Amino acid sequence: MIVFLDFEASSLSKHSYPVEIAWVFEDGRSRSFLIKPKSGWTDWSADAEKIHGISRDRLQKEGSDVERVVGELMVELSGHELYASSPSWDGKWLSALLRGGGKPRHALRLRKSDDLFIEVASAILGADSANVDIPGFVADVIAQSEPVNPAHRALPDARLELKRLGLVQGAARKIAASCHD
């Protein structure tokens, strides 16, 4: 099954770590965790905190231990197709989380959501895809779905990727139908 993941992080530095993770299955089921930093995870950006609104104090009080989060990840997500809007960043934080929980950093792998959207649009359009700039089409659908006030929280961001999958499917079906009229 397709699953969209998203992270919020301590910063965008080399030493950043995940502070929140969420995932949404294509059937709508979802999970979200605040993550209590491990003792060696000390990097922090006040600018990142302003964006996601999650304080270090809140993570200490409400966050789940890394080992618990990784255990849940492995049980729920192993064997599924995992996607993220920014797999270079999200993959970095997934690797840090997995390693922090005692798992190999590639125990789970992410692909780019846009690649999935392009594959889905191409499959729907079939032979008609030769007449459509599929990457441009997908980029337009994504741009039109960009929120005015982004949440910058893991669960709403993961849900947005699921919504985008539906928007791409719907728009591709319209094009396919118009090609056969």
C-alpha positions in Angstrom: 0.0 0.0 0.0 1.1 3.6 -0.6 2.1 5.6 2.5 3.1 9.2 2.6 5.6 10.2 5.4 6.6 13.6 6.6 8.9 14.9 9.3 9.5 18.1 11.2 13.1 18.6 12.4 15.3 20.4 14.9 16.9 22.4 12.0 18.2 22.1 8.5 21.8 21.6 9.6 23.9 18.6 9.1 23.3 17.6 12.7 19.5 18.0 12.7 17.2 15.2 13.9 13.5 14.5 13.6 11.2 16.1 16.2 7.9 14.9 14.6 6.9 12.1 12.2 3.5 11.3 10.6 2.4 8.9 8.0 -0.8 8.5 6.1 -1.9 5.3 4.2 -3.7 5.7 0.9 -6.8 4.4 2.7 -6.6 7.4 5.0 -5.3 5.7 8.2 -2.7 7.8 9.9 -0.3 8.1 12.8 1.7 10.9 14.3 4.4 11.1 17.0 6.3 13.9 18.6 9.8 12.5 19.2 11.7 12.9 22.4 15.4 13.7 21.4 18.0 11.2 22.3 20.8 12.4 24.7 23.2 13.1 21.8 20.6 15.0 19.7 21.4 18.6 20.8 21.2 20.6 17.5 18.4 23.1 17.7 17.3 26.1 15.6 15.0 28.7 17.0 14.0 29.5 13.4 12.8 25.9 12.8 10.9 26.0 16.1 9.1 29.2 14.9 8.1 27.4 11.7 6.7 24.2 13.2 5.9 25.5 16.7 7.2 22.6 18.6 9.5 23.5 21.5 12.3 21.3 23.0 10.4 21.5 26.3 7.2 20.1 24.7 9.3 17.3 23.1 10.7 16.3 26.5 7.2 16.3 28.1 5.0 14.9 25.3 7.5 13.2 22.9 7.7 9.4 22.5 11.0 7.6 23.0 12.9 7.0 19.7 12.8 3.2 20.3 9.0 3.2 20.6 8.6 5.3 17.4 10.9 3.1 15.5 9.1 0.0 16.7 5.8 1.4 15.5 7.4 2.4 12.2 8.8 -1.0 11.5 5.5 -2.8 12.4 3.3 -0.5 10.4 5.4 0.5 7.4 7.5 -2.5 6.5 6.5 -3.9 3.1 4.7 -0.8 2.0 5.6 1.8 -0.7 6.9 4.9 1.2 6.8 8.4 -0.3 7.8 11.9 0.8 7.6 15.3 -0.8 11.3 15.8 -0.1 13.0 12.5 0.3 16.5 14.0 0.6 15.5 15.8 3.8 12.9 13.3 5.0 15.2 10.4 4.2 18.0 12.0 6.3 15.6 12.2 9.3 14.2 8.8 8.7 17.8 7.4 8.7 18.6 9.3 11.9 15.4 8.0 13.5 16.1 4.4 12.5 19.7 4.5 13.6 18.6 6.1 16.9 16.2 3.2 17.4 18.9 0.6 16.7 17.8 -0.3 13.2 19.9 0.0 9.9 19.5 3.4 8.3 18.0 1.8 5.2 15.6 -0.5 7.0 12.9 1.6 5.3 13.3 3.6 2.1 11.5 6.6 0.7 10.7 7.6 -2.8 9.7 11.1 -4.1 6.0 11.7 -4.1 6.3 13.5 -7.5 7.7 10.3 -9.1 4.6 8.4 -7.9 2.3 11.2 -9.2 4.0 11.0 -12.6 3.7 7.2 -12.7 0.0 7.4 -11.8 -0.8 10.1 -14.3 1.1 8.2 -17.0 -0.8 5.0 -16.2 -4.2 6.7 -16.3 -3.4 8.5 -19.6 -1.9 5.4 -21.2 -1.3 6.0 -24.9 -2.6 9.5 -24.6 0.4 10.4 -22.3 2.5 11.0 -25.4 0.5 14.1 -26.0 0.9 15.5 -22.4 3.9 16.9 -20.6 3.3 14.7 -17.6 6.0 16.2 -15.3 4.6 19.7 -16.2 1.1 18.5 -15.6 2.0 17.1 -12.2 3.9 20.3 -11.3 0.8 22.3 -12.1 -1.5 20.2 -10.0 0.9 20.4 -7.1 1.3 24.2 -7.5 -2.5 24.6 -7.5 -2.8 22.6 -4.3 -0.2 24.6 -2.4 -1.9 25.9 0.9 -2.1 29.6 1.4 -0.9 29.1 5.0 1.1 25.8 5.2 0.8 23.9 8.5 4.4 23.0 8.7 3.4 20.0 10.8 4.0 16.4 9.9 0.5 15.1 9.8 -1.2 17.9 7.7 1.8 17.8 5.4 1.5 14.0 4.9 -2.2 14.3 4.3 -1.5 17.0 1.7 0.5 14.5 -0.3 -2.4 12.0 -0.2 -4.7 14.8 -1.3 -2.3 15.5 -4.2 -2.4 11.9 -5.3 -6.2 12.2 -5.6 -6.0 15.5 -7.4 -3.5 14.1 -9.9 -5.7 11.0 -10.5 -8.8 13.2 -11.0 -7.1 15.6 -13.4 -5.5 12.8 -15.4 -8.9 11.1 -15.7 -10.4 14.3 -17.0 -7.7 14.6 -19.7 -8.1 11.0 -20.6 -11.9 11.4 -21.0 -11.5 14.5 -23.1 -9.1 12.7 -25.4 -11.7 10.1 -26.1 -14.7 12.5 -26.8 
